[in-house]
Amino acid sequence: MSYDTIIKGGRWFDGTGAPSAVRHLGIREGRVATVSATPLDETGCPELVDATGRWVMPGMVDIHTHYDIEVLEGPALEESLRHGVTTILLGSCSLSTVHVDAVDAGDLFGRVEAIPRQHVIGSVGKHKTWRSAQEYVAALESLPLGPNLASFIGHSDMRTATMGLDRATRDDVRPTRSEVERMERMLTEALDAGFIGMSAQQLLFDKLDGDLCRSRTLPSTYARRHEMRRLREILRRRGRALQAGPDATHPHTILLQALHSIGVRALGRNPLKTSLLSAADLKAIPFIIYLMRLLGGVVNRAGADFRWQHLPVPFEVYADGIDLVIFEEFGAGAAALHLQEKLARDELMRDPAYRARFRKDYESKYGPRVWHRDFFDAQIVACPDASVVGKSFGQVGVERGGAHPVDAFLDLVLEHGTALRWRTTISNHRPKILKKMAQTPSIQMGFSDAGAHLRNMAFYNFGLRLLKHVHDAERAGRPFLTVEQAVHRMTGELAEWYGLDAGHLRVGDRADVLVVDPERLDSSLEEYAESPVEQYGGLSRMVNRNDAAVPLVMVGGRTVWREGHATPLLGRERTGQFLRAGETVDPLPASGAATLPSAS
């Protein structure tokens, strides 16, 4: 029996959580043909991979990204693929590009996800040929995709295309009956095309870009009970997922989202699969994580199918000047970000009345919030004034005659603009709590936000970092998960919940494969680098560089990443495909994939 690839002698994980074992894998025509305890016949096999001392597992699933724009001109999605993510979900936070035009897409994505608006408009304007979800899928599959894709349909996308962005973002406007029916048809058509569900948003500090509706919240936040109930019922009947972001300023909305998930099977009412943003151990509200875990357990015992999304690593963010989404959550910060011109912003930040307002917001420690609002816990990492590098804004204020931390911050922003770079950790800072969250069944290991906030954070390697956490604890004799459980949580568990043909590595499964060197799961995983994004005009993006930890990545049985480098396939020939919910997906034939023209 001949094979296209043999992976020899690695510790094999099948993605189900079952015990691992040293095995030899034979791959043929894109699928796992053999898993053997004894060596395989290598005769005629063109690709031999020695995985001795390494882990062989299914490619990981990233359940929360914003690659909707980047995939159009950079379909290899290398920054995720190089870290072993072989299945990527698009359409998060009520945002997708299925129905909106280029300008509306720019207004929706630009400020909320910190993707340069002009590049959103340019990419969507250049590539959009589709007018329906089915045509969108076909357009994606005409590209040389690196990883596999799946997608939510964005509620703000549908609402904007139906009502127009202005009407869709007015408190005094409700969609007409025919407009709600049109959104229902859009959702149904997307589910028919294989979308995994719908994403919605109630979070009030996600603001629009552009001029027409600048600083209004996303269209999904304006939807009322009747509209959402009708869309939820379609998802419930079809067994598809609702990804939602509740309004943190009104905690009862979190409870309502969880209660809506409850089904009564005896009455023919299915649970509504609900994935909520997000489970985080916030510095600002340290007790909230205990309530989140409790809520998930209670409603699931009551008949819900409810999950929290979670980034399983410390949530460290960087900022250039005042350009960071956390400032949107209070009035003074949002007022500065509302202004597009630097001169206008500078004038505002010099205004004593504005500074007094900012100090008042900063000192208010009560009520729901994400940022801890402590400039003593915010370190300057780069600045033309080298004397402040390595210090907090609070320290700078003390050294400058006891200035208030807010004034120290604003003074430095005025003086240096975006050349002032700083960082802080917002959440997930307590290792013991991270371990408990990783053990909690109602919490999903995802939420990388890959493709968004390009200057603010980089969690493309979140899966490797969880594996390191688990491996370190195991070697120290204090395990909190087995490696098998950790692999399952980031592969098969997620694929099964979203109904995707992914996340497993058994005989007959499509060969989406990740090989990990456990000895290289080291401190380098916590470091950041920068790399230009060609399709965004060379914008320098925060990235992770842990190539030694990932010797091999395969998609559909074809090697796309090997020993720190992309293979000639990646970005030139299609290896990934659109995974339709509830359907088995055959591997692509080597000769039947979309290709890019030769550079020559």
C-alpha positions as CSV (number, residue, x, y, z in Angstrom):
1,M,0.0,0.0,0.0
2,S,1.5,3.3,-1.1
3,Y,1.1,6.7,0.6
4,D,1.5,10.3,-0.5
5,T,2.9,11.2,3.0
6,I,4.1,9.2,6.0
7,I,4.5,10.8,9.4
8,K,6.7,8.5,11.4
9,G,6.9,7.9,15.1
10,G,5.1,10.9,16.5
11,R,2.9,11.1,19.6
12,W,-0.5,11.0,17.9
13,F,-3.6,12.8,19.2
14,D,-6.9,12.1,17.4
15,G,-8.7,15.3,18.6
16,T,-11.3,13.3,20.6
17,G,-9.5,13.5,23.9
18,A,-8.7,9.8,23.7
19,P,-5.3,8.7,25.0
20,S,-2.4,9.5,22.8
21,A,0.2,7.0,21.5
22,V,3.3,6.8,19.4
23,R,2.0,6.0,15.9
24,H,2.9,6.1,12.2
25,L,0.4,7.9,10.0
26,G,-0.1,7.1,6.3
27,I,-1.8,9.8,4.2
28,R,-3.3,9.2,0.8
29,E,-5.4,11.5,-1.4
30,G,-5.8,14.0,1.4
31,R,-7.1,11.7,4.0
32,V,-5.6,9.6,6.9
33,A,-5.4,6.1,5.4
34,T,-3.6,4.3,8.2
35,V,-2.7,4.8,11.8
36,S,-0.2,2.1,12.7
37,A,1.7,1.1,15.8
38,T,4.4,-0.4,13.5
39,P,6.4,1.4,10.8
40,L,4.7,1.7,7.4
41,D,6.1,0.6,4.1
42,E,7.8,3.7,2.7
43,T,8.2,2.3,-0.9
44,G,7.3,5.0,-3.4
45,C,6.2,7.5,-0.8
46,P,7.3,11.0,-1.9
47,E,7.1,12.7,1.5
48,L,8.5,11.3,4.7
49,V,8.2,13.2,7.9
50,D,10.2,12.1,11.0
51,A,8.1,13.1,14.0
52,T,10.0,11.3,16.6
53,G,9.7,13.2,19.9
54,R,7.0,15.4,18.5
55,W,3.3,15.7,18.8
56,V,1.1,15.0,15.7
57,M,-2.4,16.4,16.1
58,P,-5.3,17.8,14.1
59,G,-5.0,21.4,12.9
60,M,-6.5,23.8,15.4
61,V,-9.8,25.7,15.0
62,D,-10.0,29.5,15.5
63,I,-13.6,30.4,16.3
64,H,-13.3,34.2,16.3
65,T,-11.4,36.1,13.7
66,H,-11.9,39.2,11.5
67,Y,-10.1,38.0,8.4
68,D,-13.1,39.0,6.2
69,I,-11.1,41.7,4.5
70,E,-7.6,40.3,4.6
71,V,-8.7,37.0,3.0
72,L,-9.7,38.8,-0.2
73,E,-6.1,39.8,-1.1
74,G,-4.1,37.6,1.2
75,P,-6.0,34.3,1.1
76,A,-3.1,32.3,2.4
77,L,-3.8,33.7,5.9
78,E,-0.2,32.8,6.8
79,E,-0.1,34.4,10.2
80,S,-2.6,31.8,11.6
81,L,-1.6,28.9,9.4
82,R,2.1,29.0,10.5
83,H,0.9,28.4,14.1
84,G,-1.1,25.4,13.3
85,V,-4.6,26.9,12.8
86,T,-6.1,25.1,9.8
87,T,-9.8,26.1,10.2
88,I,-10.8,29.7,10.6
89,L,-14.2,31.2,11.3
90,L,-15.1,34.5,9.7
91,G,-18.1,36.9,10.2
92,S,-17.7,37.6,14.0
93,C,-19.2,40.5,16.0
94,S,-22.2,41.0,13.6
95,L,-19.7,42.0,10.8
96,S,-19.4,40.3,7.4
97,T,-19.1,41.4,3.8
98,V,-21.8,39.2,2.2
99,H,-24.3,42.0,1.5
100,V,-22.9,45.4,2.3
101,D,-21.1,47.5,-0.3
102,A,-17.5,48.7,-0.1
103,V,-18.1,52.0,1.7
104,D,-20.5,50.6,4.2
105,A,-17.9,47.8,4.9
106,G,-15.3,50.4,5.5
107,D,-17.6,52.2,8.0
108,L,-18.4,48.9,9.8
109,F,-14.9,47.4,10.0
110,G,-12.6,50.4,10.1
111,R,-12.9,51.7,13.6
112,V,-14.4,48.7,15.4
113,E,-11.7,46.3,14.3
114,A,-8.9,48.9,13.7
115,I,-8.5,47.9,10.0
116,P,-7.6,50.9,7.9
117,R,-10.9,52.1,6.4
118,Q,-9.5,53.0,3.0
119,H,-8.1,49.5,2.6
120,V,-11.4,47.9,3.6
121,I,-13.1,50.0,0.9
122,G,-10.4,49.2,-1.6
123,S,-10.4,45.5,-1.0
124,V,-14.2,45.0,-1.0
125,G,-14.6,47.3,-4.0
126,K,-12.0,45.4,-6.0
127,H,-13.1,41.9,-5.2
128,K,-16.8,42.0,-4.6
129,T,-18.7,40.1,-7.3
130,W,-21.1,38.3,-5.1
131,R,-24.7,39.3,-4.3
132,S,-25.7,36.3,-2.1
133,A,-24.2,34.1,0.5
134,Q,-23.9,31.2,-2.0
135,E,-22.0,33.5,-4.4
136,Y,-19.8,34.7,-1.6
137,V,-18.8,31.1,-0.8
138,A,-18.0,30.6,-4.5
139,A,-15.9,33.7,-4.5
140,L,-13.9,32.6,-1.5
141,E,-13.3,29.2,-3.1
142,S,-12.0,30.9,-6.3
143,L,-9.1,32.2,-4.2
144,P,-5.9,30.2,-3.3
145,L,-7.0,29.7,0.2
146,G,-4.4,28.4,2.7
147,P,-6.6,27.2,5.6
148,N,-10.2,26.1,5.6
149,L,-12.9,28.7,6.3
150,A,-16.3,28.7,7.8
151,S,-18.5,31.7,8.5
152,F,-21.2,33.4,10.4
153,I,-23.5,35.8,8.6
154,G,-23.2,39.2,10.3
155,H,-26.4,40.8,11.6
156,S,-25.0,44.3,11.1
157,D,-24.2,43.3,7.5
158,M,-27.8,42.2,6.8
159,R,-29.4,45.1,8.7
160,T,-27.2,47.7,6.8
161,A,-27.9,46.2,3.4
162,T,-31.7,46.0,4.2
163,M,-32.3,49.4,5.8
164,G,-29.3,51.5,4.8
165,L,-26.6,52.4,7.3
166,D,-28.2,55.7,8.4
167,R,-31.7,54.2,9.2
168,A,-30.1,51.0,10.6
169,T,-28.3,53.1,13.3
170,R,-31.1,55.4,14.5
171,D,-32.8,54.8,17.8
172,D,-36.1,56.1,16.5
173,V,-36.3,53.8,13.4
174,R,-37.6,50.3,13.4
175,P,-37.4,48.0,10.4
176,T,-40.6,47.5,8.5
177,R,-42.3,44.2,8.3
178,S,-40.9,43.6,4.8
179,E,-37.4,44.6,6.0
180,V,-37.5,42.0,8.8
181,E,-38.7,39.4,6.3
182,R,-35.8,40.3,4.0
183,M,-33.3,39.8,6.9
184,E,-35.0,36.4,7.6
185,R,-34.5,35.5,3.9
186,M,-30.9,36.6,4.0
187,L,-30.3,34.5,7.1
188,T,-32.1,31.4,5.7
189,E,-30.2,31.7,2.4
190,A,-26.8,31.9,4.4
191,L,-27.7,28.8,6.4
192,D,-28.6,27.0,3.2
193,A,-25.2,28.0,1.8
194,G,-23.6,26.3,4.8
195,F,-22.9,29.2,7.2
196,I,-22.6,28.1,10.8
197,G,-25.0,30.7,12.1
198,M,-25.4,34.4,12.7
199,S,-23.3,36.9,14.8
200,A,-24.9,39.8,16.6
201,Q,-23.7,42.6,18.8
202,Q,-25.1,44.6,21.7
203,L,-21.7,46.0,22.9
204,L,-22.0,49.8,23.0
205,F,-18.3,50.8,22.6
206,D,-18.0,49.4,19.1
207,K,-18.3,52.5,17.0
208,L,-18.7,53.2,13.3
209,D,-16.0,54.8,11.1
210,G,-16.5,57.2,8.2
211,D,-18.4,60.5,8.1
212,L,-22.1,59.7,7.6
213,C,-22.7,57.8,10.8
214,R,-19.4,58.2,12.6
215,S,-19.4,57.2,16.3
216,R,-22.8,55.6,16.2
217,T,-22.8,52.0,17.5
218,L,-23.0,49.0,15.2
219,P,-26.4,48.5,13.5
220,S,-27.0,45.2,15.4
221,T,-27.1,47.2,18.7
222,Y,-30.2,49.0,17.5
223,A,-32.3,45.8,17.0
224,R,-35.2,45.3,19.3
225,R,-36.8,42.2,20.8
226,H,-39.2,41.4,17.9
227,E,-36.5,41.5,15.2
228,M,-34.0,39.4,17.2
229,R,-36.6,36.9,18.3
230,R,-37.5,36.1,14.7
231,L,-33.9,35.6,13.7
232,R,-33.1,33.5,16.7
233,E,-36.0,31.2,16.0
234,I,-34.6,30.5,12.5
235,L,-31.2,29.5,14.1
236,R,-32.9,27.4,16.7
237,R,-34.9,25.4,14.2
238,R,-31.9,24.9,12.0
239,G,-29.6,23.9,14.9
240,R,-27.1,26.7,14.0
241,A,-25.2,29.0,16.4
242,L,-25.7,32.5,17.5
243,Q,-22.5,34.4,18.4
244,A,-23.4,37.4,20.5
245,G,-21.7,40.2,22.3
246,P,-23.9,41.5,25.2
247,D,-24.0,45.0,26.4
248,A,-21.7,45.0,29.4
249,T,-23.1,48.2,30.7
250,H,-26.4,46.4,31.2
251,P,-25.5,43.0,32.8
252,H,-29.1,41.8,32.5
253,T,-28.5,41.4,28.8
254,I,-26.0,38.7,29.5
255,L,-28.6,36.8,31.6
256,L,-31.2,37.2,28.8
257,Q,-28.8,35.8,26.2
258,A,-28.1,32.8,28.3
259,L,-31.8,32.2,29.0
260,H,-32.7,32.5,25.3
261,S,-30.4,29.4,24.8
262,I,-32.6,27.2,26.9
263,G,-34.7,24.6,25.0
264,V,-37.5,22.2,26.0
265,R,-37.0,19.1,23.9
266,A,-40.1,17.5,25.2
267,L,-42.1,20.3,23.6
268,G,-40.0,20.2,20.4
269,R,-38.2,23.4,21.3
270,N,-34.5,22.9,20.6
271,P,-31.8,24.7,22.6
272,L,-30.3,27.7,20.8
273,K,-26.6,27.2,20.4
274,T,-25.2,30.4,21.8
275,S,-21.6,31.5,22.0
276,L,-21.1,34.7,24.0
277,L,-18.3,37.2,24.0
278,S,-16.4,36.6,26.2
279,A,-15.2,34.9,29.3
280,A,-12.3,37.0,30.7
281,D,-10.8,37.4,34.1
282,L,-11.0,41.2,34.1
283,K,-8.6,43.3,36.2
284,A,-11.3,45.9,36.4
285,I,-13.9,43.5,37.8
286,P,-12.1,40.5,39.3
287,F,-15.2,38.7,40.6
288,I,-17.0,38.6,37.3
289,I,-15.4,35.5,36.0
290,Y,-16.9,33.5,38.8
291,L,-20.4,34.6,37.8
292,M,-19.7,33.8,34.2
293,R,-18.7,30.2,35.0
294,L,-21.6,29.8,37.3
295,L,-24.1,31.1,34.7
296,G,-22.8,28.8,32.0
297,G,-23.2,25.7,34.3
298,V,-26.7,26.7,35.5
299,V,-28.3,27.4,32.2
300,N,-26.8,24.3,30.5
301,R,-28.2,22.1,33.3
302,A,-31.5,23.8,32.6
303,G,-31.5,22.7,28.9
304,A,-29.4,25.4,27.2
305,D,-26.5,24.9,24.8
306,F,-24.5,27.9,26.0
307,R,-20.8,28.7,25.7
308,W,-18.5,31.5,26.5
309,Q,-15.6,32.3,24.1
310,H,-12.3,32.8,25.8
311,L,-8.7,33.8,25.0
312,P,-6.7,31.3,27.0
313,V,-3.7,33.6,27.5
314,P,-3.1,36.9,29.3
315,F,-4.9,39.7,27.3
316,E,-2.0,42.1,26.7
317,V,-2.7,45.0,24.4
318,Y,-0.5,47.7,22.9
319,A,-1.4,51.2,21.7
320,D,0.1,54.0,19.6
321,G,-0.9,57.2,21.4
322,I,-4.6,57.2,22.2
323,D,-5.5,54.8,19.3
324,L,-7.0,51.9,21.3
325,V,-10.5,50.6,21.3
326,I,-10.7,50.5,25.2
327,F,-11.0,54.3,25.2
328,E,-14.4,53.9,23.4
329,E,-16.0,52.6,26.6
330,F,-16.2,56.0,28.3
331,G,-17.2,59.4,27.1
332,A,-13.9,61.3,27.2
333,G,-12.1,58.6,25.3
334,A,-14.8,58.2,22.7
335,A,-14.8,62.0,22.2
336,A,-11.1,61.9,21.2
337,L,-11.5,58.9,18.9
338,H,-14.5,60.5,17.2
339,L,-12.2,63.2,15.8
340,Q,-10.3,62.0,12.7
341,E,-8.0,64.9,12.3
342,K,-4.9,65.1,14.5
343,L,-5.2,68.9,14.9
344,A,-8.7,68.6,16.2
345,R,-7.7,65.9,18.6
346,D,-4.7,67.8,19.9
347,E,-6.9,70.9,20.5
348,L,-9.4,68.8,22.4
349,M,-6.7,67.2,24.5
350,R,-5.3,70.6,25.5
351,D,-8.7,71.8,26.7
352,P,-8.7,72.0,30.5
353,A,-12.4,71.1,30.6
354,Y,-11.8,68.0,28.5
355,R,-9.0,67.0,30.8
356,A,-11.2,67.4,33.8
357,R,-13.8,65.2,32.1
358,F,-11.2,62.5,31.3
359,R,-9.9,62.5,34.9
360,K,-13.5,62.1,36.1
361,D,-14.1,59.1,33.8
362,Y,-10.7,57.6,34.7
363,E,-11.3,57.9,38.4
364,S,-14.8,56.3,38.2
365,K,-14.1,52.7,39.3
366,Y,-17.8,51.6,39.5
367,G,-20.0,50.0,36.9
368,P,-19.2,47.5,34.1
369,R,-16.0,48.2,32.2
370,V,-13.2,46.3,30.4
371,W,-10.2,48.6,31.1
372,H,-8.9,48.7,34.6
373,R,-8.2,52.5,34.2
374,D,-4.9,52.5,36.0
375,F,-2.1,54.4,34.2
376,F,0.3,53.1,36.8
377,D,-0.4,49.7,35.1
378,A,0.5,50.9,31.6
379,Q,4.1,50.7,30.5
380,I,5.7,52.9,27.8
381,V,7.7,50.7,25.4
382,A,8.7,53.2,22.8
383,C,8.9,57.0,22.6
384,P,11.2,59.6,21.0
385,D,11.9,60.7,24.6
386,A,14.0,57.8,25.8
387,S,13.8,59.0,29.4
388,V,10.2,57.7,29.7
389,V,10.6,54.3,28.1
390,G,10.1,51.5,30.6
391,K,8.0,53.7,32.9
392,S,4.3,53.8,33.5
393,F,2.3,57.0,32.9
394,G,1.7,57.2,36.6
395,Q,5.5,57.2,37.2
396,V,6.0,59.9,34.6
397,G,3.4,62.0,36.3
398,V,5.1,61.6,39.7
399,E,8.4,62.6,38.2
400,R,6.9,65.6,36.6
401,G,5.9,67.3,39.8
402,G,3.1,65.0,40.8
403,A,1.0,65.4,37.7
404,H,-2.2,63.4,37.5
405,P,-1.7,60.2,35.5
406,V,-4.3,61.3,32.9
407,D,-2.4,64.6,32.4
408,A,0.9,62.7,32.1
409,F,-0.7,60.5,29.4
410,L,-2.3,63.3,27.5
411,D,0.9,65.4,27.6
412,L,2.9,62.6,26.1
413,V,0.3,61.9,23.4
414,L,0.3,65.6,22.5
415,E,4.1,65.7,22.4
416,H,4.7,62.5,20.5
417,G,1.4,61.3,18.9
418,T,1.5,57.8,17.6
419,A,5.2,57.6,18.2
420,L,4.3,57.0,21.8
421,R,3.8,53.2,22.2
422,W,2.7,51.5,25.4
423,R,1.1,48.3,26.7
424,T,-1.1,47.0,29.5
425,T,-2.7,43.7,30.4
426,I,-6.4,44.0,30.6
427,S,-7.5,40.5,31.7
428,N,-6.5,36.8,32.1
429,H,-3.6,37.8,34.3
430,R,-4.1,35.2,37.1
431,P,-2.6,31.8,36.1
432,K,-4.8,29.9,38.6
433,I,-7.9,31.4,37.1
434,L,-6.8,30.7,33.6
435,K,-6.4,27.0,34.6
436,K,-9.9,26.9,36.0
437,M,-11.3,28.5,32.8
438,A,-9.5,25.9,30.7
439,Q,-11.3,23.2,32.7
440,T,-14.8,24.7,32.4
441,P,-17.0,22.9,29.9
442,S,-19.1,26.0,29.1
443,I,-16.0,27.9,28.0
444,Q,-14.6,27.6,24.5
445,M,-10.9,28.0,23.8
446,G,-10.9,30.6,21.1
447,F,-11.3,34.3,20.5
448,S,-8.0,35.3,18.9
449,D,-9.4,38.3,17.0
450,A,-6.9,37.4,14.3
451,G,-7.0,39.9,11.4
452,A,-8.1,42.8,13.5
453,H,-6.5,45.4,15.9
454,L,-3.3,44.9,13.9
455,R,-1.2,47.4,15.9
456,N,-2.7,46.4,19.2
457,M,-2.3,42.7,19.8
458,A,-1.2,39.4,18.4
459,F,-2.7,36.1,19.6
460,Y,-2.2,34.1,16.4
461,N,-0.4,31.5,18.6
462,F,-3.0,31.2,21.4
463,G,-3.3,27.5,20.9
464,L,0.5,26.9,21.2
465,R,0.5,29.0,24.3
466,L,-2.3,26.9,25.9
467,L,-0.3,23.7,25.0
468,K,2.8,25.2,26.7
469,H,0.7,26.1,29.8
470,V,-0.6,22.5,30.0
471,H,2.8,20.9,29.2
472,D,4.6,23.0,31.8
473,A,2.1,22.1,34.5
474,E,2.3,18.5,33.7
475,R,6.1,18.5,33.9
476,A,5.9,20.3,37.2
477,G,3.7,17.6,38.6
478,R,0.7,20.0,38.9
479,P,-1.5,19.1,35.9
480,F,-4.8,20.9,35.3
481,L,-5.6,19.3,31.9
482,T,-4.0,16.4,30.1
483,V,-2.4,17.3,26.7
484,E,-5.1,15.1,25.1
485,Q,-7.8,17.2,26.7
486,A,-6.1,20.5,25.7
487,V,-5.8,19.3,22.1
488,H,-9.5,18.2,22.1
489,R,-10.6,21.6,23.4
490,M,-9.0,23.4,20.5
491,T,-9.8,20.9,17.8
492,G,-12.6,18.3,17.9
493,E,-14.7,19.9,20.6
494,L,-15.0,23.1,18.6
495,A,-15.5,21.5,15.3
496,E,-18.3,19.3,16.7
497,W,-20.1,22.1,18.4
498,Y,-20.1,24.2,15.2
499,G,-21.0,21.3,13.0
500,L,-17.8,21.3,11.0
501,D,-15.9,18.5,9.3
502,A,-12.6,19.4,11.0
503,G,-10.7,18.9,14.2
504,H,-10.0,15.1,14.1
505,L,-7.2,13.0,12.9
506,R,-8.4,9.4,12.6
507,V,-8.5,6.9,9.8
508,G,-10.8,8.4,7.1
509,D,-10.5,12.0,8.4
510,R,-9.3,14.7,6.1
511,A,-5.6,15.2,6.9
512,D,-5.5,18.7,8.4
513,V,-2.3,18.1,10.4
514,L,-0.2,20.0,12.9
515,V,3.2,18.7,14.1
516,V,4.4,20.4,17.3
517,D,7.9,20.2,18.9
518,P,7.0,20.2,22.7
519,E,10.6,21.1,23.6
520,R,10.2,24.4,21.7
521,L,7.1,25.4,23.6
522,D,9.1,28.0,25.5
523,S,9.2,31.6,26.5
524,S,9.4,32.8,22.8
525,L,5.6,32.2,22.6
526,E,5.1,35.2,24.9
527,E,7.1,37.5,22.7
528,Y,5.9,39.8,19.9
529,A,7.3,40.8,16.5
530,E,6.2,43.0,13.7
531,S,5.6,42.3,10.0
532,P,4.2,44.5,7.2
533,V,0.8,43.7,5.8
534,E,1.3,44.1,2.0
535,Q,-2.4,44.4,1.3
536,Y,-2.8,47.2,3.8
537,G,-0.1,49.4,2.3
538,G,2.7,47.9,4.3
539,L,1.1,48.7,7.7
540,S,3.3,47.1,10.4
541,R,1.3,44.4,12.1
542,M,2.0,42.8,15.5
543,V,2.7,39.1,15.0
544,N,4.1,36.0,16.7
545,R,7.2,34.1,15.6
546,N,7.5,30.6,17.0
547,D,8.5,28.7,13.9
548,A,10.7,26.2,15.7
549,A,7.6,25.0,17.6
550,V,5.8,24.1,14.4
551,P,7.8,21.9,12.1
552,L,4.9,21.0,9.8
553,V,1.4,22.0,8.9
554,M,-0.8,20.2,6.4
555,V,-4.2,21.2,4.9
556,G,-6.1,18.5,3.2
557,G,-3.1,16.2,3.1
558,R,-0.9,18.8,1.4
559,T,2.1,20.4,3.2
560,V,1.8,24.2,3.4
561,W,4.3,24.9,6.2
562,R,7.6,23.2,6.9
563,E,10.4,24.1,9.2
564,G,9.7,27.8,9.5
565,H,8.8,28.4,5.9
566,A,5.8,28.4,3.6
567,T,5.9,25.7,0.9
568,P,5.5,26.8,-2.8
569,L,1.8,25.8,-2.5
570,L,0.9,28.5,0.0
571,G,-0.7,31.5,-1.5
572,R,-0.4,30.1,-5.0
573,E,-2.6,27.0,-5.0
574,R,-5.8,26.4,-3.1
575,T,-5.4,24.0,-0.2
576,G,-8.2,25.2,2.0
577,Q,-11.9,25.3,1.3
578,F,-15.2,26.5,2.7
579,L,-16.5,24.1,5.3
580,R,-20.3,23.9,5.2
581,A,-22.1,23.3,8.5
582,G,-23.2,19.7,8.9
583,E,-21.5,18.4,5.7
584,T,-18.5,16.2,5.1
585,V,-15.9,17.9,2.9
586,D,-13.7,15.9,0.5
587,P,-10.0,17.0,0.2
588,L,-9.1,19.0,-2.8
589,P,-7.3,17.1,-5.6
590,A,-3.8,18.3,-6.1
591,S,-4.5,19.4,-9.6
592,G,-7.9,20.9,-9.1
593,A,-7.2,23.9,-6.9
594,A,-7.4,27.6,-7.8
595,T,-4.0,29.0,-8.6
596,L,-2.4,32.4,-8.9
597,P,-0.5,33.2,-12.1
598,S,3.3,32.7,-12.1
599,A,5.3,35.7,-11.1
600,S,7.2,35.3,-14.4
